[in-house]
């Protein structure tokens, strides 16, 4: 069953502006299914198919005689020579929407797109299913904690009880797993990790010790929602810091983790300059760290960190699915005072705390006062994103923001 993706309109809009549209993202987030649904009338080529890939590599100059545009090429990074010939065709025709390209190894893919298709290709990142998509909602605006946004959001909302929320978080956001409730959760993620390491990681890095890389992924999952400690990460896995940094880059470019940048300003005393690490699929993080049921995840010691990563991922998806980029920061000063998320837009900082509770308190936003010291930047509306059912005022311009409001 195809679940309607909110990024569809962004893909179609970009196809009117550029000769090629590139959709990248983690393995199995639905890139191929998305383009097949949007462009069922154009030929599809997959370079996962070895004979087709060999033909593209050995005979690139005549390849498009057999597959003239408009055309959809899946896993295009496996035949990098083809990018040069796509460039030639686009420069000759000046057509829009002639090529739809997808790939799960975003490092190789982006390297070739940047070198060969600069100015000719639109690039969109696809994440796993958003909560909006899982609930079948039409709302597709990027999240901001403003009164205007939240009033409009209330018209189209799906309220979930706490147990349902944690079931959804634990299940994860891969479309195949969501669409098929009979699929065994542990078996799906076991196969996913095995395929990811054997196909993507091995090709990208020639990792000799795959067991060590699996352990590395597990330790990273245990750090989700927390400050990245590269030294501790390397020590726990038994690898060097340069190796840990390189392997973390693989997880990032594979679309599995997000590094939330620290906000730095001279007005903030000794602001921490370390990013936060977030797994983008909490189901995968839960599998790696052996939280095997939603009930265990909810009551476990890491529930607040998992919830924070989930919320950060949902905010990211709200922008990516609208075809937009967003600057998400976190702020921590030398006295350990912290703001979980700062959305920076139009010279305004929108502060957000994330709490895995249904009853947040004004003390949860006391650190917003740190922003008063920052000059030349406006401080916008904010609040606490949490498990409450209703949108409510909290203090001043800040609010209690239910998860459904993202």
Secondary structure, 3 states (H helix, E strand, C coil): CCCCCCCHHHHHHHHCCCCEEEEECCCCCCHHHHHHHHCCCCEEEECCCHHHHHHHHHCHHHHHHHCCCCEEEECHHHHCCHHHHHHHHHHHHCCCCCEEEEECCHHHHHHHHHHHCCCCEEEEECCCCCHHHHCCCCCCCCCCCCHHHHHHHCCCCCCCCHHHHHHHHHHCCCHHHHHCCCCCHHHHHHHHHHHHHHHHHHHHHCCCCHHHHHHHHHHHHHCCCEECCHHHHHHHHCCCHHHHHHHHHHHHHCCCEEEEEECCCCCCCCCCCCCEEEECCHHHHHHHCCCCCHHHHHHCCCHHHHHHHHHHHHHHHHHHCCCCCCEEEEEECCCCCEEEEEEEECCEEEEEEECCCCCCCHHHHHHHHHHHHCCCCEECCCEEEECCCCCEEEECCEEEEEHHHC
